[in-house]
Every structure is written in C-alpha cells, then in structure tokens.
Amino acid sequence: MTTTTRKSAFIVTLSLVALLVAGGATWALVGLQAPPSASATDTVRHHGPTTTITKGDLTDSKVFAGALGYGATVGVPGAAPGTITWLPEPGQVIERDGILYAVDERAVRAMWGTVPLWRDLERGIDGTDVQQLNTNLAALGYDLAVDDTFGPRTERAVKAWQHDRGQKETGVLTAADIAFVDGAVRVGSVTGKLGQAASGGEGGDVLQVTSTKRIVTATVSQRESERLAVGTKVDVRVNGAGAAMRGEVTDVQPSAGDDADGKVDVSVSFDPGSRKLPTAASAQLDAKGSTEKGVLSVPVSALVAGTGGEYAVDVVRKDGTTDRVPVRPGFIADGRVAITGDVSEGDEVVVPA
C-alpha cells in the first residue's frame, strides 16, 4: 500500500468516527480497513462467513456493573436506659411489633415510621410521631382513630397493647418500649454487646439494619448517571439467577466510598418473583438510551471503508459472487450500524472471519 493510500484510509476512518459521534452513537468505529480496490463491483466468489441485513429498531444501551444487596444500613440507637440483655442475630428480619433488642429483660419493639422517637408519647400531645403510633396500633388491630392526636382512645389502645405484652399498663410509651424504623427491617450487623449499657454501642447504635428487599447498587460517574435518573426502567441481571428482571432506579446519592470524587451510588429495586437469589452476587444493569425505529442494519464489522470517506458492504449474490454496494452509515447501537443505500432487508453481506 502506498503512503497516499494509507493516508486516505486513515482519513476515511476518522471521518466515519466523526460522523457517528455527531449522530449520538455510543460505539466508535476504529480499525476498519480500506478495500483492495475502490471499484463498486467485486465479482470474486465468496466462501466465508456472512450475515443478513435486518430491518427493525436499534436501541443504544449501556451495561453497568453492580452488586446484589439490601441497600444502605441505618442505625438503631440504644435509647432505652439500662443494660442490654438480648440482641437479634445478623440476617434476622424484624417486622412491625417485633423485638429489636431488650434492656433489663424488657423488649424494645419495632414500630414503623420515618420520624424517630424523640419524646415520651402520652395523652395530650399531638404530632407526626403520634400519628405514626396511631397508624401502628390500628394496623395491629386496636380500635382508635388514625390521626395525630394522643387522646383517650389512643391511651386505651396503648394500655391494651401493654397488657397484651405483659407490661405495666401506664398508657405512656417511651424509648424503653418502642423505636420507630422505616418498615420491616433486616439486621445487617449488631454493634451493641450483651451486658453493655444500651447507649454504649458504636455511635450510640445497638443495631445496623437494612431494608428486607433485595436491590442492586452500582457506582457510576456523574456523566453516566444521566442514564440512571430516579424512575428509569432498567434490566437487572444477577449472576447465577437466570434471565434478566425488570427493575427501576429508586435512589441516586453521591458516593461515600473510596475514590468517590465525581461518582454517585445508584440503587435499583426489582421484583424477583419466585426466583431464588444467591446471598451475595455481582450484577449488571442494562440501561437503554435513544432508539432509531425501522432501520436497516448490519454488524459494524460488515462495513468496508473506501476512498474519499465512502463506505460499502459486500453483498453476496445467489451465485456466490459479491457486489460491493455503497452505503451511508448512521446510528450505531449494540454493535450494529444503521445503513442506507441500494440494499434490502434479507440481503446477505460479508463479515470478517
């Protein structure tokens, strides 16, 4: 190959890369070789691999590496005064009214709510924390109004709840009785110790808990996170768990891990149905991008670079000969490129061995 020919092939390749970048493609075409001849027709019989020109939709997508888990941990503070006498095991699931830990052999039970218990709950007060209490007592079958007022009905319900659990019927709930957690929780780790003061755990917490639902988390760059905004639908693949599952991005937060500068942590929820998931596994998130509908396409490798910034495909005819047919490349996704030219759906084209 002469110096001039080599320069032409290099310029052609750069031209196509520039064209595809301008069209929003996410795959770069590099390494395409100029053909031995710039002629439009090549009558050499072909005996190598071929592929079919297809017509359909091309969707740009990107796969992100992630990990299967239960999401971020949240601390349960040891607010009850006294000595820890019972603790759950890591991995244990605690539902509403379940025991989080015990102090002086008195159970501290879980109630559901997003506002922490910051005061004693007793008759005559109102607020969001009272409404959380009323909602929980009603869900447990006690007769009271679900409002934000601690009135006579709430007091009677609290006394009935205390009676049913063998406690003194004071009608008042304190940190020695309940703690609010955000729904059913799974014990991630136990930071308190038996025989220790409840407030003596790491950071004042006796437990670290997570959601009971499995999620996939991925750490991505700020730029890549544009594909993974909250509410975005993605395909979730968990290694060892079979086919992809439909998921949705539920949270995007600045990354707190090592080398976190300019990165975000993305959380994706999904429904595994009856599928059994491994305890821990790597996972992948397949996020779709833009789509070109009803286009003819071939694998990127089927393109042949010509002189003058032109491209072609080698179409295999019924007699085994090939015609080099000029085409214009367009949108690229998943290793395929949209083409226009004197070609049709179903045409067989040459691909490299």
Residue frames as qw, qx, qy, qz and C-alpha x, y, z in Angstrom:
[[0.000, 0.889, 0.458, 0.000, 0.00, 0.00, 0.00],
 [0.402, 0.494, -0.028, 0.770, 1.38, 3.41, -0.96],
 [0.197, -0.173, -0.451, 0.853, 1.80, 6.26, 1.51],
 [0.306, -0.069, -0.177, -0.933, -1.06, 8.11, -0.20],
 [0.608, -0.262, -0.655, -0.365, -3.40, 5.10, 0.12],
 [0.481, -0.273, -0.689, 0.469, -2.56, 4.63, 3.78],
 [0.011, -0.094, -0.233, 0.968, -3.27, 8.30, 4.45],
 [0.451, -0.155, -0.401, -0.782, -6.61, 8.04, 2.63],
 [0.609, -0.301, -0.732, -0.056, -7.70, 5.01, 4.65],
 [0.344, -0.226, -0.558, 0.721, -6.75, 6.76, 7.89],
 [0.163, 0.022, 0.006, -0.986, -8.70, 9.89, 6.91],
 [0.536, -0.226, -0.598, -0.551, -11.73, 7.78, 5.93],
 [0.537, -0.321, -0.740, 0.249, -11.77, 6.03, 9.30],
 [0.167, -0.210, -0.377, 0.887, -11.54, 9.33, 11.15],
 [0.296, -0.094, -0.284, -0.907, -14.36, 10.75, 9.03],
 [0.581, -0.329, -0.677, -0.309, -16.72, 7.92, 9.96],
 [0.438, -0.310, -0.634, 0.557, -15.87, 8.21, 13.63],
 [0.010, 0.110, 0.132, -0.985, -16.67, 11.93, 13.49],
 [0.436, -0.182, -0.494, -0.730, -19.94, 11.24, 11.65],
 [0.589, -0.345, -0.730, -0.034, -21.05, 8.64, 14.20],
 [0.306, -0.256, -0.511, 0.762, -20.15, 10.78, 17.20],
 [0.182, 0.003, -0.080, -0.980, -22.19, 13.63, 15.71],
 [0.568, -0.214, -0.563, -0.561, -25.14, 11.25, 15.34],
 [0.613, -0.487, 0.307, -0.541, -25.09, 10.30, 19.03],
 [0.886, 0.084, -0.454, -0.032, -23.61, 6.83, 18.58],
 [0.594, -0.712, 0.340, -0.155, -22.04, 5.16, 21.57],
 [0.885, -0.082, 0.346, 0.299, -19.78, 2.74, 19.70],
 [0.070, 0.802, -0.390, -0.446, -16.68, 4.07, 17.95],
 [0.920, 0.373, 0.109, 0.060, -15.70, 2.51, 14.63],
 [0.108, -0.815, 0.540, 0.182, -11.99, 2.02, 14.54],
 [0.447, -0.307, 0.818, 0.189, -9.70, -0.32, 12.71],
 [0.749, 0.541, 0.338, -0.178, -11.79, -0.53, 9.51],
 [0.499, -0.273, 0.554, 0.608, -9.53, -1.37, 6.59],
 [0.410, 0.582, -0.226, -0.665, -9.66, 0.21, 3.18],
 [0.907, 0.254, 0.322, -0.093, -10.61, -2.28, 0.42],
 [0.614, -0.166, 0.506, 0.582, -8.00, -3.51, -2.04],
 [0.197, 0.272, 0.542, 0.770, -9.93, -1.78, -4.81],
 [0.182, 0.297, 0.291, -0.891, -12.23, 1.25, -4.91],
 [0.263, -0.072, -0.689, -0.672, -14.37, -0.28, -7.65],
 [0.595, -0.133, 0.207, -0.765, -18.12, -0.61, -6.97],
 [0.942, 0.060, -0.077, -0.321, -18.32, -4.25, -8.11],
 [0.154, -0.522, 0.838, -0.036, -16.28, -7.22, -6.95],
 [0.838, 0.148, -0.289, -0.439, -17.01, -10.50, -8.78],
 [0.198, 0.347, -0.888, 0.229, -14.81, -12.74, -6.64],
 [0.712, -0.347, -0.538, -0.287, -16.79, -15.74, -5.33],
 [0.245, -0.558, 0.510, -0.608, -17.18, -15.69, -1.56],
 [0.722, -0.120, -0.680, -0.044, -16.96, -18.76, 0.68],
 [0.240, 0.105, -0.638, 0.725, -16.52, -17.16, 4.12],
 [0.062, -0.493, -0.741, 0.451, -18.93, -16.07, 6.86],
 [0.068, -0.402, -0.360, -0.839, -21.89, -13.83, 6.08],
 [0.054, 0.367, 0.674, -0.639, -24.73, -12.15, 7.93],
 [0.125, 0.627, 0.690, 0.339, -28.16, -10.88, 6.97],
 [0.031, -0.205, 0.033, -0.978, -29.24, -7.26, 6.65],
 [0.150, -0.516, -0.819, 0.203, -32.11, -6.86, 9.11],
 [0.119, -0.500, -0.179, -0.839, -34.81, -4.24, 9.50],
 [0.547, -0.602, -0.574, 0.097, -36.01, -3.15, 12.91],
 [0.255, -0.944, 0.028, -0.209, -35.36, -0.86, 15.84],
 [0.648, 0.221, -0.428, 0.589, -31.87, -0.08, 17.15],
 [0.466, -0.860, -0.104, -0.182, -31.63, 0.98, 20.78],
 [0.334, 0.586, -0.530, 0.514, -28.48, 2.35, 22.29],
 [0.792, -0.577, -0.149, -0.131, -27.74, 0.72, 25.65],
 [0.241, 0.618, -0.622, 0.416, -25.01, 0.56, 28.24],
 [0.831, -0.332, -0.446, 0.026, -24.26, -2.05, 30.88],
 [0.122, -0.732, 0.436, -0.508, -23.12, -1.04, 34.38],
 [0.559, 0.017, -0.786, 0.265, -21.53, -3.37, 36.90],
 [0.473, -0.569, 0.141, -0.658, -23.29, -3.64, 40.25],
 [0.181, 0.128, -0.914, 0.339, -23.75, -5.80, 43.31],
 [0.567, -0.480, -0.566, -0.358, -26.75, -7.54, 44.84],
 [0.238, 0.034, -0.648, 0.722, -27.51, -6.48, 48.40],
 [0.198, -0.675, -0.700, 0.125, -30.02, -4.94, 50.78],
 [0.066, 0.867, 0.155, 0.469, -29.10, -1.27, 50.43],
 [0.152, 0.557, -0.431, 0.694, -27.64, 1.18, 52.90],
 [0.494, -0.341, -0.727, 0.334, -27.59, 0.40, 56.61],
 [0.254, -0.698, -0.029, -0.669, -29.38, 2.56, 59.18],
 [0.235, 0.158, -0.762, 0.582, -28.51, 2.65, 62.86],
 [0.564, -0.627, -0.464, -0.272, -31.00, 1.79, 65.61],
 [0.050, 0.599, -0.464, 0.651, -29.97, 3.90, 68.61],
 [0.514, -0.261, -0.764, 0.288, -29.74, 2.37, 72.05],
 [0.161, -0.530, 0.023, -0.832, -32.05, 4.94, 73.61],
 [0.755, -0.524, -0.319, -0.233, -33.50, 2.73, 76.32],
 [0.153, -0.715, 0.560, -0.390, -31.79, 3.20, 79.71],
 [0.868, -0.298, 0.344, -0.200, -30.28, 0.10, 81.22],
 [0.299, -0.458, 0.802, 0.241, -28.24, -2.97, 80.32],
 [0.634, 0.305, -0.493, -0.512, -28.61, -4.92, 77.07],
 [0.579, -0.209, 0.742, -0.266, -29.93, -8.40, 77.89],
 [0.696, 0.306, 0.643, 0.091, -30.93, -9.66, 74.40],
 [0.142, 0.602, -0.380, -0.687, -29.89, -8.96, 70.81],
 [0.867, 0.407, 0.157, -0.241, -31.03, -10.41, 67.47],
 [0.706, -0.145, 0.518, 0.461, -28.80, -12.29, 65.04],
 [0.091, 0.485, -0.416, -0.764, -27.43, -10.70, 61.83],
 [0.157, -0.021, -0.836, -0.526, -29.74, -11.53, 58.93],
 [0.035, 0.453, 0.836, -0.307, -32.84, -11.72, 61.15],
 [0.087, -0.433, -0.418, -0.794, -35.93, -9.95, 59.77],
 [0.053, -0.333, -0.640, 0.691, -37.90, -7.84, 62.28],
 [0.045, -0.565, -0.630, -0.531, -41.49, -6.98, 61.39],
 [0.290, -0.562, 0.029, -0.774, -43.85, -4.46, 62.99],
 [0.727, -0.544, 0.128, -0.398, -44.09, -5.08, 66.75],
 [0.909, 0.082, -0.322, 0.253, -41.07, -7.41, 66.58],
 [0.609, -0.749, 0.043, 0.258, -38.32, -7.17, 69.19],
 [0.442, 0.824, -0.276, 0.221, -35.32, -5.06, 68.20],
 [0.426, 0.289, -0.683, 0.519, -33.37, -5.62, 71.43],
 [0.623, -0.658, -0.411, -0.099, -34.04, -5.94, 75.16],
 [0.160, 0.519, -0.449, 0.710, -32.81, -3.87, 78.08],
 [0.276, -0.206, 0.682, -0.646, -33.09, -5.16, 81.66],
 [0.141, 0.195, 0.970, 0.039, -35.13, -8.05, 80.16],
 [0.357, 0.659, 0.412, -0.517, -37.69, -5.61, 78.75],
 [0.561, 0.330, 0.583, 0.486, -38.30, -5.76, 74.99],
 [0.105, 0.575, -0.099, -0.806, -37.88, -2.69, 72.82],
 [0.581, 0.405, 0.702, 0.076, -40.24, -3.28, 69.90],
 [0.202, -0.026, 0.468, 0.860, -40.28, -2.00, 66.33],
 [0.354, 0.726, 0.477, -0.347, -42.97, 0.39, 65.18],
 [0.545, 0.354, 0.445, 0.616, -42.98, 1.67, 61.61],
 [0.042, 0.968, 0.215, -0.120, -42.33, 5.32, 60.86],
 [0.626, 0.527, -0.041, 0.573, -39.84, 7.75, 59.38],
 [0.142, -0.792, 0.226, -0.549, -39.78, 10.17, 62.36],
 [0.492, 0.093, -0.764, 0.406, -37.63, 8.85, 65.23],
 [0.541, -0.703, -0.462, 0.006, -38.99, 8.63, 68.75],
 [0.343, 0.447, -0.249, 0.788, -37.79, 11.91, 70.26],
 [0.308, -0.330, 0.376, -0.809, -40.10, 12.18, 73.28],
 [0.183, 0.163, 0.920, -0.307, -42.41, 10.17, 75.51],
 [0.299, -0.241, -0.576, -0.721, -45.76, 9.53, 73.85],
 [0.073, -0.318, -0.792, 0.515, -48.59, 10.28, 76.25],
 [0.063, 0.752, 0.652, 0.073, -52.07, 11.73, 76.44],
 [0.078, -0.899, -0.178, 0.393, -52.48, 15.38, 75.47],
 [0.210, -0.539, 0.473, 0.665, -49.79, 15.65, 72.78],
 [0.755, 0.581, 0.279, -0.121, -50.08, 15.64, 69.01],
 [0.005, 0.741, -0.540, -0.400, -47.76, 15.48, 66.03],
 [0.660, 0.427, -0.544, -0.293, -46.37, 13.24, 63.32],
 [0.141, 0.280, -0.916, 0.250, -44.88, 10.84, 65.83],
 [0.478, 0.103, 0.629, -0.605, -48.32, 10.40, 67.43],
 [0.738, 0.408, -0.118, -0.524, -49.87, 9.73, 64.02],
 [0.440, 0.409, -0.798, -0.052, -47.19, 7.07, 63.40],
 [0.151, -0.106, 0.875, -0.448, -48.10, 5.44, 66.71],
 [0.624, 0.264, 0.363, -0.640, -51.84, 5.51, 65.94],
 [0.665, 0.456, -0.437, -0.398, -51.21, 4.00, 62.49],
 [0.275, 0.317, -0.899, 0.124, -49.19, 1.17, 64.01],
 [0.308, 0.025, 0.772, -0.555, -51.71, 0.40, 66.75],
 [0.701, 0.357, 0.088, -0.611, -54.54, 0.36, 64.21],
 [0.583, 0.441, -0.641, -0.234, -52.51, -2.00, 61.97],
 [0.124, 0.192, -0.926, 0.300, -52.10, -4.30, 64.98],
 [0.350, -0.406, -0.809, -0.240, -55.89, -4.43, 65.44],
 [0.180, -0.399, -0.568, 0.697, -56.51, -1.88, 68.19],
 [0.091, 0.774, 0.582, 0.233, -59.55, 0.39, 67.99],
 [0.246, -0.662, -0.102, 0.701, -58.58, 4.04, 67.62],
 [0.456, 0.874, 0.125, -0.109, -58.61, 6.91, 65.16],
 [0.739, 0.067, 0.185, 0.644, -55.63, 7.24, 62.82],
 [0.112, 0.951, 0.084, 0.274, -54.93, 10.92, 63.43],
 [0.499, 0.429, -0.407, 0.634, -52.12, 12.95, 65.01],
 [0.394, -0.603, 0.221, -0.657, -53.74, 13.32, 68.43],
 [0.363, 0.013, -0.875, 0.318, -52.97, 11.29, 71.56],
 [0.503, -0.359, 0.031, -0.785, -56.43, 11.26, 73.09],
 [0.671, -0.258, 0.531, -0.447, -58.44, 8.87, 75.28],
 [0.947, 0.261, 0.015, -0.186, -58.77, 6.25, 72.51],
 [0.564, 0.592, -0.524, 0.241, -55.01, 6.20, 71.92],
 [0.232, -0.521, 0.662, -0.487, -54.40, 5.90, 75.65],
 [0.850, -0.069, 0.365, -0.373, -56.79, 2.93, 75.90],
 [0.876, 0.442, -0.194, -0.019, -55.12, 1.31, 72.89],
 [0.276, 0.639, -0.627, 0.351, -51.65, 1.79, 74.41],
 [0.505, -0.377, 0.616, -0.474, -52.78, 0.23, 77.69],
 [0.938, 0.152, 0.172, -0.259, -54.29, -2.72, 75.81],
 [0.689, 0.587, -0.402, 0.136, -51.06, -3.13, 73.83],
 [0.022, -0.584, 0.683, -0.439, -49.02, -3.08, 77.09],
 [0.749, -0.190, 0.461, -0.437, -51.37, -5.61, 78.71],
 [0.933, 0.326, -0.043, -0.147, -51.09, -7.98, 75.75],
 [0.634, 0.542, -0.453, 0.315, -47.29, -7.92, 76.07],
 [0.769, -0.387, -0.421, 0.286, -47.14, -8.39, 79.82],
 [0.340, 0.273, -0.211, 0.875, -46.05, -4.85, 80.58],
 [0.084, -0.467, -0.546, 0.690, -47.24, -2.40, 83.19],
 [0.190, 0.685, 0.600, 0.368, -50.30, -0.56, 81.85],
 [0.271, -0.431, -0.169, 0.844, -49.14, 3.05, 82.09],
 [0.380, 0.829, 0.407, -0.058, -50.71, 4.38, 78.89],
 [0.044, 0.917, -0.310, -0.246, -47.36, 6.02, 78.10],
 [0.929, 0.235, 0.083, 0.273, -44.77, 4.79, 75.60],
 [0.217, -0.882, 0.349, 0.229, -41.06, 5.65, 75.93],
 [0.430, 0.644, -0.622, -0.116, -37.76, 4.65, 74.35],
 [0.276, -0.289, 0.887, -0.231, -37.78, 1.68, 76.73],
 [0.668, 0.295, 0.580, -0.360, -40.87, 0.39, 74.87],
 [0.713, 0.596, 0.361, 0.083, -40.57, 1.16, 71.16],
 [0.239, -0.484, 0.378, 0.752, -38.35, 2.54, 68.40],
 [0.637, 0.668, 0.155, -0.351, -39.54, 3.74, 65.01],
 [0.402, -0.266, 0.696, 0.532, -37.94, 2.07, 61.98],
 [0.397, 0.422, -0.290, -0.762, -38.74, 2.53, 58.30],
 [0.839, 0.163, -0.304, -0.420, -40.83, -0.58, 57.76],
 [0.975, -0.191, 0.090, 0.064, -39.79, -4.20, 58.16],
 [0.088, 0.852, -0.517, 0.003, -36.01, -4.37, 58.60],
 [0.947, 0.089, -0.253, 0.178, -33.24, -6.91, 58.28],
 [0.550, -0.781, 0.221, 0.199, -30.42, -6.91, 60.83],
 [0.628, 0.704, -0.298, 0.144, -27.24, -6.07, 58.94],
 [0.536, 0.248, -0.606, 0.533, -24.92, -6.11, 61.94],
 [0.602, -0.729, -0.326, -0.005, -25.06, -5.98, 65.73],
 [0.334, 0.626, -0.318, 0.629, -22.96, -3.22, 67.27],
 [0.520, -0.624, 0.288, -0.507, -24.17, -3.47, 70.87],
 [0.427, 0.214, -0.856, 0.198, -22.98, -6.14, 73.29],
 [0.691, -0.527, -0.472, -0.146, -24.76, -8.15, 75.96],
 [0.655, -0.481, -0.316, 0.490, -24.08, -6.71, 79.39],
 [0.322, 0.082, 0.071, 0.941, -23.25, -3.31, 77.91],
 [0.181, 0.543, 0.356, -0.739, -25.24, -0.14, 78.50],
 [0.565, 0.612, 0.550, 0.066, -27.66, 0.27, 75.60],
 [0.238, 0.967, -0.023, -0.087, -26.14, 3.62, 74.70],
 [0.476, -0.661, 0.496, 0.301, -22.60, 2.17, 74.67],
 [0.796, 0.312, 0.450, 0.258, -22.60, 0.82, 71.10],
 [0.433, -0.017, 0.337, 0.836, -20.67, 2.32, 68.22],
 [0.066, -0.253, -0.303, -0.916, -22.11, 5.79, 67.58],
 [0.402, -0.003, 0.455, -0.794, -24.78, 5.07, 70.22],
 [0.743, 0.135, -0.347, -0.556, -26.37, 2.39, 68.00],
 [0.638, -0.256, 0.699, -0.197, -27.14, -1.16, 69.08],
 [0.701, 0.287, 0.637, 0.144, -28.02, -2.41, 65.59],
 [0.120, 0.408, -0.439, -0.792, -27.41, -1.60, 61.95],
 [0.572, 0.372, 0.710, -0.176, -30.44, -2.53, 59.86],
 [0.019, 0.160, -0.582, -0.797, -31.35, -2.52, 56.18],
 [0.694, 0.160, -0.093, -0.696, -34.46, -2.96, 54.09],
 [0.701, -0.055, 0.704, -0.099, -35.70, -6.53, 53.66],
 [0.746, 0.632, 0.159, -0.139, -35.92, -6.08, 49.89],
 [0.710, -0.116, 0.385, 0.578, -33.07, -7.08, 47.60],
 [0.322, 0.920, 0.002, -0.223, -31.66, -4.30, 45.46],
 [0.792, 0.208, 0.116, 0.562, -28.75, -3.84, 43.10],
 [0.155, -0.930, 0.043, 0.331, -26.38, -0.94, 43.66],
 [0.747, 0.367, 0.157, 0.532, -23.87, 0.45, 41.19],
 [0.285, -0.750, 0.039, 0.595, -21.28, 3.21, 41.49],
 [0.586, 0.553, 0.389, 0.447, -21.07, 5.27, 38.30],
 [0.315, -0.027, 0.023, 0.949, -19.65, 8.60, 37.18],
 [0.211, 0.518, 0.323, -0.763, -21.76, 11.75, 37.28],
 [0.320, 0.357, -0.474, -0.738, -21.94, 11.75, 33.49],
 [0.243, -0.039, -0.942, -0.226, -23.02, 8.11, 33.28],
 [0.076, 0.333, 0.775, -0.531, -25.69, 8.72, 35.93],
 [0.358, 0.270, -0.121, -0.886, -27.67, 10.75, 33.38],
 [0.486, 0.016, -0.765, -0.421, -28.84, 7.39, 32.02],
 [0.454, -0.251, -0.829, 0.210, -29.87, 6.28, 35.52],
 [0.230, -0.315, 0.172, -0.905, -32.14, 9.01, 36.86],
 [0.287, 0.107, 0.799, -0.517, -34.68, 8.06, 39.54],
 [0.655, 0.425, 0.306, -0.545, -37.62, 6.32, 37.86],
 [0.400, 0.533, -0.623, -0.410, -35.60, 4.97, 34.93],
 [0.959, -0.001, 0.190, -0.211, -36.52, 1.41, 33.92],
 [0.126, 0.641, -0.749, -0.114, -33.55, -0.96, 33.54],
 [0.921, 0.022, -0.365, -0.130, -32.91, -4.65, 33.02],
 [0.417, -0.670, 0.567, -0.236, -31.32, -6.34, 36.04],
 [0.864, 0.196, -0.463, -0.013, -29.17, -9.44, 35.65],
 [0.544, -0.661, 0.474, -0.208, -27.94, -11.19, 38.78],
 [0.369, 0.453, -0.808, -0.075, -25.16, -13.71, 38.21],
 [0.065, 0.031, -0.973, 0.219, -26.42, -17.18, 38.93],
 [0.340, 0.335, 0.599, -0.643, -30.09, -16.15, 38.89],
 [0.469, 0.467, 0.731, 0.169, -31.08, -16.73, 35.27],
 [0.302, 0.601, 0.436, 0.598, -32.69, -14.29, 32.85],
 [0.110, 0.206, -0.132, 0.963, -32.95, -10.52, 33.23],
 [0.141, -0.651, -0.703, 0.251, -35.54, -8.98, 35.54],
 [0.097, 0.742, 0.236, 0.620, -37.21, -5.60, 35.09],
 [0.483, -0.444, -0.421, 0.626, -36.07, -3.00, 37.60],
 [0.058, 0.903, 0.226, 0.360, -36.37, 0.69, 38.40],
 [0.404, 0.257, -0.366, 0.798, -33.88, 3.24, 39.73],
 [0.438, -0.747, -0.497, -0.047, -35.12, 4.26, 43.18],
 [0.417, -0.875, 0.024, 0.246, -32.28, 6.36, 44.56],
 [0.668, 0.505, -0.095, 0.538, -29.21, 8.26, 43.38],
 [0.478, -0.872, 0.009, 0.107, -26.80, 9.62, 46.01],
 [0.242, 0.816, -0.509, 0.125, -23.23, 10.98, 45.99],
 [0.875, 0.029, -0.459, 0.148, -20.88, 8.07, 46.56],
 [0.474, -0.814, 0.270, -0.198, -19.36, 7.76, 50.01],
 [0.970, -0.078, 0.086, 0.213, -16.86, 5.03, 49.12],
 [0.523, -0.481, 0.346, 0.613, -13.15, 5.21, 48.45],
 [0.212, -0.067, 0.556, 0.801, -12.22, 7.21, 45.37],
 [0.195, 0.639, 0.730, -0.143, -15.76, 8.64, 45.37],
 [0.008, -0.539, 0.063, 0.840, -14.95, 12.03, 43.85],
 [0.348, 0.330, -0.427, -0.767, -17.33, 12.73, 40.96],
 [0.277, -0.066, -0.932, -0.223, -19.22, 9.44, 41.41],
 [0.590, -0.200, 0.161, -0.765, -22.71, 8.52, 42.54],
 [0.150, -0.003, 0.978, -0.143, -24.29, 5.40, 44.04],
 [0.546, 0.000, -0.355, -0.759, -27.36, 4.20, 42.17],
 [0.347, 0.004, 0.868, -0.356, -29.93, 1.90, 43.81],
 [0.485, 0.064, -0.565, -0.665, -32.25, -0.24, 41.71],
 [0.562, -0.023, 0.679, -0.472, -35.23, -2.17, 43.03],
 [0.457, 0.172, -0.709, -0.510, -36.68, -5.18, 41.24],
 [0.801, -0.146, 0.301, -0.497, -39.13, -8.00, 41.77],
 [0.013, 0.373, -0.914, -0.158, -37.51, -11.45, 41.66],
 [0.779, -0.058, -0.325, -0.534, -40.90, -13.16, 41.91],
 [0.939, -0.304, 0.101, -0.124, -40.45, -16.78, 42.97],
 [0.712, 0.515, -0.372, 0.299, -36.84, -16.81, 41.80],
 [0.761, -0.592, -0.046, 0.263, -34.32, -17.76, 44.48],
 [0.313, 0.877, -0.261, 0.254, -31.45, -15.29, 44.62],
 [0.734, 0.067, -0.460, 0.494, -27.97, -16.02, 45.97],
 [0.483, -0.718, -0.302, 0.401, -26.94, -14.47, 49.27],
 [0.105, -0.794, 0.218, 0.557, -24.39, -12.28, 47.51],
 [0.698, 0.324, 0.508, 0.386, -23.58, -11.89, 43.83],
 [0.119, -0.291, 0.273, 0.909, -22.35, -9.49, 41.22],
 [0.410, 0.662, 0.606, -0.162, -24.97, -7.99, 38.94],
 [0.257, 0.049, 0.409, 0.874, -25.40, -5.91, 35.80],
 [0.272, 0.679, 0.409, -0.546, -27.74, -3.04, 34.97],
 [0.359, 0.244, 0.612, 0.661, -28.68, -2.63, 31.31],
 [0.109, 0.666, 0.296, -0.675, -29.83, 0.96, 30.74],
 [0.498, 0.543, 0.553, 0.389, -31.44, 1.82, 27.42],
 [0.156, -0.403, 0.057, 0.900, -30.82, 5.11, 25.61],
 [0.436, 0.479, -0.110, -0.754, -32.11, 6.56, 22.34],
 [0.618, 0.201, 0.758, 0.051, -33.83, 4.46, 19.66],
 [0.263, 0.363, -0.472, -0.759, -33.93, 4.55, 15.85],
 [0.678, 0.216, 0.604, -0.359, -37.02, 2.79, 14.55],
 [0.785, 0.517, 0.324, -0.110, -37.41, 0.68, 11.41],
 [0.147, 0.823, -0.478, -0.270, -33.86, 0.93, 10.09],
 [0.925, 0.285, -0.233, 0.093, -31.77, -1.46, 8.01],
 [0.325, -0.813, 0.474, -0.087, -28.68, -2.52, 9.92],
 [0.870, 0.251, -0.392, 0.159, -25.61, -4.75, 9.78],
 [0.753, -0.516, -0.070, 0.402, -22.85, -5.54, 12.25],
 [0.045, -0.932, 0.221, 0.284, -20.27, -2.75, 12.38],
 [0.492, -0.407, 0.672, 0.376, -17.63, -5.20, 11.16],
 [0.625, 0.459, 0.604, 0.184, -19.52, -5.66, 7.85],
 [0.236, 0.952, 0.016, -0.196, -18.67, -2.11, 6.74],
 [0.766, 0.109, 0.214, 0.596, -15.85, -1.70, 4.23],
 [0.110, -0.825, 0.008, 0.555, -14.00, 1.63, 4.15],
 [0.676, 0.540, 0.310, 0.393, -13.40, 3.11, 0.72],
 [0.412, 0.010, 0.034, 0.911, -11.54, 6.14, -0.53],
 [0.088, -0.369, -0.232, -0.896, -12.94, 9.65, -0.22],
 [0.286, -0.081, 0.539, -0.788, -14.81, 8.96, 3.01],
 [0.728, 0.019, -0.314, -0.609, -17.17, 6.43, 1.44],
 [0.401, -0.218, 0.848, -0.268, -18.34, 3.10, 2.85],
 [0.648, 0.159, -0.535, -0.519, -19.79, -0.06, 1.37],
 [0.712, -0.206, 0.622, -0.253, -20.93, -3.57, 2.15],
 [0.147, 0.279, -0.860, -0.400, -20.10, -6.68, 0.13],
 [0.758, 0.109, 0.245, -0.595, -23.45, -8.20, -0.85],
 [0.257, -0.174, 0.931, 0.190, -23.35, -11.93, -1.65],
 [0.607, 0.222, -0.273, -0.712, -25.47, -12.83, -4.69],
 [0.919, -0.024, 0.225, -0.322, -27.18, -16.19, -5.31],
 [0.870, 0.419, -0.235, 0.109, -24.33, -17.42, -7.50],
 [0.818, -0.376, -0.093, 0.425, -21.78, -16.80, -4.73],
 [0.449, 0.393, 0.022, 0.802, -20.29, -13.66, -6.25],
 [0.276, -0.654, -0.417, 0.568, -20.17, -10.42, -4.31],
 [0.233, 0.736, 0.241, 0.589, -21.06, -6.87, -5.24],
 [0.355, -0.232, -0.360, 0.831, -19.55, -4.00, -3.34],
 [0.053, -0.759, -0.527, -0.378, -22.54, -1.72, -2.74],
 [0.156, 0.300, -0.275, 0.900, -22.00, 1.83, -1.42],
 [0.422, -0.682, -0.596, -0.036, -23.93, 2.62, 1.79],
 [0.014, -0.633, 0.236, -0.737, -24.19, 5.52, 4.19],
 [0.472, -0.236, -0.762, 0.375, -23.72, 4.54, 7.87],
 [0.296, -0.673, -0.100, -0.670, -25.85, 6.14, 10.58],
 [0.594, -0.596, 0.285, -0.459, -26.93, 5.34, 14.13],
 [0.527, 0.260, -0.792, 0.164, -24.90, 2.69, 15.99],
 [0.607, -0.446, 0.369, -0.545, -26.10, 0.57, 18.91],
 [0.853, -0.195, 0.459, -0.155, -25.22, -2.84, 20.36],
 [0.475, -0.304, 0.704, 0.432, -22.53, -3.42, 17.75],
 [0.460, 0.511, 0.661, 0.301, -24.81, -2.76, 14.77],
 [0.071, -0.347, 0.131, 0.926, -24.91, 0.22, 12.43],
 [0.515, 0.664, 0.451, -0.301, -27.90, 1.58, 10.52],
 [0.304, -0.191, 0.568, 0.740, -27.25, 1.84, 6.76],
 [0.551, 0.674, 0.267, -0.414, -28.97, 3.36, 3.74],
 [0.003, -0.481, 0.683, 0.550, -28.22, 2.57, 0.09],
 [0.690, 0.232, -0.437, -0.529, -29.13, 0.13, -2.67],
 [0.164, 0.116, -0.957, 0.207, -29.60, -2.76, -0.25],
 [0.651, -0.323, -0.298, -0.619, -32.64, -4.60, 1.10],
 [0.631, -0.387, 0.529, -0.415, -33.75, -6.50, 4.16],
 [0.950, 0.054, 0.294, -0.094, -32.58, -10.09, 3.89],
 [0.594, 0.711, -0.362, 0.104, -29.52, -9.40, 1.72],
 [0.894, -0.322, -0.008, 0.312, -26.51, -11.47, 2.74],
 [0.202, 0.918, -0.290, 0.178, -23.34, -9.46, 3.36],
 [0.760, 0.210, -0.469, 0.398, -19.77, -10.47, 4.08],
 [0.485, -0.845, 0.165, -0.150, -18.37, -10.22, 7.60],
 [0.195, 0.674, -0.700, 0.131, -14.73, -10.79, 8.59],
 [0.804, -0.050, -0.592, 0.022, -13.73, -14.33, 9.51]]
